[in-house]
Amino acid sequence: MQTINDLIAMIETGMKHISEMTVTDQVTAVAMGSGDLPVLATPAMMALMENAAMLAVAHELPEGCTTVGGHIESSHVRPTAVGDKVVAIAEVTRVDGKKVEFAVAAYAGDTLIGEGTHLRFVVDRDKFLSRL
């Protein structure tokens, strides 16, 4: 009988995904309550990084499985204005059973605005939700 670890064996280092968004008033520090300036909120940038990581491996997961965030650490070094396009890149750097580690970075144009690491865990959706 195959285990979930056997089924996720197709997740490999180097797998990548790019997610993008345009900064709107709804994702500013003011609107999200993480600051008082009308610039991209750090939580919104990090959510975009998590989205890129989730999508980088989603197509390799067994039916009924997903990934959930376990840890994220990132700098946020440049402000980004409303109307600017932001891209987040996630790349798998390590796979250890159900643990998947990523390098993440976000850019506004060619300018790096944040980078860090992210850890996700492969879980069975129903089992995970049954723990609520």
C-alpha positions as CSV (number, residue, x, y, z in Angstrom):
1,M,0.0,0.0,0.0
2,Q,1.3,3.4,-1.0
3,T,1.8,6.1,1.7
4,I,1.2,9.8,1.2
5,N,5.0,10.2,1.1
6,D,5.2,7.8,-1.8
7,L,2.4,9.7,-3.6
8,I,4.1,13.1,-3.2
9,A,7.5,11.8,-4.5
10,M,7.0,13.9,-7.6
11,I,7.7,17.1,-5.8
12,E,11.3,18.0,-6.5
13,T,13.7,20.7,-5.7
14,G,13.8,23.4,-8.4
15,M,10.0,23.4,-9.0
16,K,8.9,27.1,-9.3
17,H,5.8,29.2,-9.7
18,I,5.3,33.0,-10.2
19,S,2.2,34.7,-8.8
20,E,1.3,38.3,-9.5
21,M,-1.0,41.0,-8.4
22,T,-1.5,44.7,-8.9
23,V,-1.4,46.7,-5.7
24,T,-4.9,48.1,-4.9
25,D,-6.2,50.2,-2.0
26,Q,-7.4,46.9,-0.4
27,V,-3.9,45.5,0.1
28,T,-2.2,48.6,1.5
29,A,-0.8,48.8,5.0
30,V,-3.6,51.3,5.9
31,A,-6.4,49.0,4.8
32,M,-4.9,45.9,6.3
33,G,-4.1,47.6,9.6
34,S,-0.4,46.7,9.5
35,G,0.8,50.3,9.1
36,D,-0.5,53.8,8.3
37,L,0.9,54.4,4.8
38,P,-0.9,53.8,1.5
39,V,1.7,51.2,0.2
40,L,1.7,47.4,-0.2
41,A,1.2,45.8,3.2
42,T,3.8,43.3,4.3
43,P,1.1,40.7,5.0
44,A,-0.2,41.1,1.4
45,M,3.3,40.6,0.0
46,M,3.8,37.5,2.1
47,A,0.4,36.1,1.1
48,L,1.4,36.4,-2.5
49,M,4.7,34.5,-1.7
50,E,2.6,31.8,0.0
51,N,0.3,31.6,-3.0
52,A,3.3,31.1,-5.4
53,A,4.6,28.3,-3.1
54,M,1.2,26.6,-2.9
55,L,0.9,26.7,-6.7
56,A,4.4,25.5,-7.3
57,V,3.6,22.0,-6.1
58,A,-0.2,21.8,-6.3
59,H,-0.2,19.9,-9.6
60,E,2.0,17.1,-8.1
61,L,-0.2,16.4,-5.1
62,P,-2.4,13.3,-4.8
63,E,-6.1,13.8,-5.1
64,G,-7.6,15.0,-1.8
65,C,-4.3,16.7,-0.7
66,T,-3.2,20.2,-0.4
67,T,-0.4,22.2,1.3
68,V,-0.7,24.4,4.3
69,G,1.8,27.0,5.5
70,G,3.9,26.2,8.5
71,H,6.4,29.1,8.7
72,I,7.3,32.1,6.6
73,E,10.2,34.5,7.1
74,S,10.8,37.5,4.8
75,S,12.3,40.9,4.6
76,H,10.3,43.8,3.1
77,V,12.9,46.3,2.0
78,R,11.1,48.6,-0.5
79,P,7.7,50.3,-0.6
80,T,5.4,49.6,-3.5
81,A,2.7,52.1,-4.6
82,V,-1.0,51.5,-5.4
83,G,-1.2,50.6,-9.1
84,D,2.2,48.9,-9.3
85,K,2.5,45.2,-10.4
86,V,4.1,42.8,-7.9
87,V,5.3,39.3,-8.7
88,A,6.3,36.6,-6.2
89,I,8.5,33.7,-7.1
90,A,8.6,30.5,-5.0
91,E,11.1,27.7,-5.7
92,V,11.3,24.4,-3.9
93,T,14.6,24.1,-2.1
94,R,14.1,20.9,0.0
95,V,11.6,18.1,0.3
96,D,11.5,15.9,3.4
97,G,8.5,13.7,3.3
98,K,5.5,15.9,3.9
99,K,7.7,19.0,4.5
100,V,8.4,21.2,1.5
101,E,10.8,24.2,1.9
102,F,10.9,27.2,-0.5
103,A,12.9,30.2,-1.3
104,V,10.6,33.1,-1.9
105,A,11.1,36.6,-3.3
106,A,8.9,39.5,-4.4
107,Y,9.6,42.1,-7.1
108,A,8.1,45.3,-8.3
109,G,9.4,45.5,-11.8
110,D,13.1,44.6,-11.6
111,T,13.3,45.8,-8.0
112,L,13.5,43.2,-5.2
113,I,11.0,44.3,-2.5
114,G,11.3,41.2,-0.2
115,E,12.8,37.7,0.1
116,G,12.9,34.9,2.5
117,T,12.0,31.3,3.2
118,H,8.7,29.4,3.5
119,L,7.8,26.0,4.8
120,R,4.6,24.1,3.8
121,F,3.3,20.7,4.8
122,V,1.4,18.3,2.5
123,V,-1.9,17.3,4.2
124,D,-5.0,15.3,3.5
125,R,-7.8,18.0,3.2
126,D,-10.5,16.0,5.0
127,K,-8.2,14.8,7.8
128,F,-6.9,18.4,8.3
129,L,-10.4,19.9,8.5
130,S,-11.6,17.2,10.8
131,R,-9.2,18.6,13.4
132,L,-11.1,21.9,13.7
